[in-house]
Amino acid sequence: MRAILIAIAISLPASAENVRVTVDGAGCRTRQLAIQRIWEKLPSIDEVEILPHDERPADNQRIFVLNCPGDAPSREQLIEALGRRAKHYRVLRVMPEGQ
């Protein structure tokens, strides 16, 4: 049993951090996929998950879960990655997954 726990601890990243990002202006699927592709290119992000419709806070908003092996990018870094699209896709909130 102890060996299994040690193996699990070794395989887990040291400081993995998942964050939830609420974006306004991402109501249509095409926009969601564009945001997903842009953020998945960031070196600090392994995967971007788009949560289903029933978890959105408003009609034109969507929540993205970013799987980060280390420190998560800041709100400013996510906005910068969006580039000119940031005026249409407004990053409202970035918070740790557990909150």
Steps between C-alpha positions, in 0.01 A plus 500: 500500500779741592675435167180585311463832684863588429456416131191720480675788675797477262277501191305811605637838395654701782282810469220427257228760496165486321311824458151596386479793262169674432487667159228733374432509127562128453143386445547326165697180452734651239616767746546243774719285277706804395567587865581137579755478215668827597539410867615142432800649318623669818796311650349512850179320394464129419129487423197728478155358574180684410228435756148410379219752449332424832804627692517840334416805713322689216395442138803658338753373756696178521729342756831348393705272725873533442717205598839644591797278594657784699388850583188615318519803273366827635191676368726747321695220328178339378376833365835563330485155336160585352657801329256711297221255583512615863265787416233243407583223748516666840673301773282574802639273769794266559481289812639169631286199409400415857331833569 
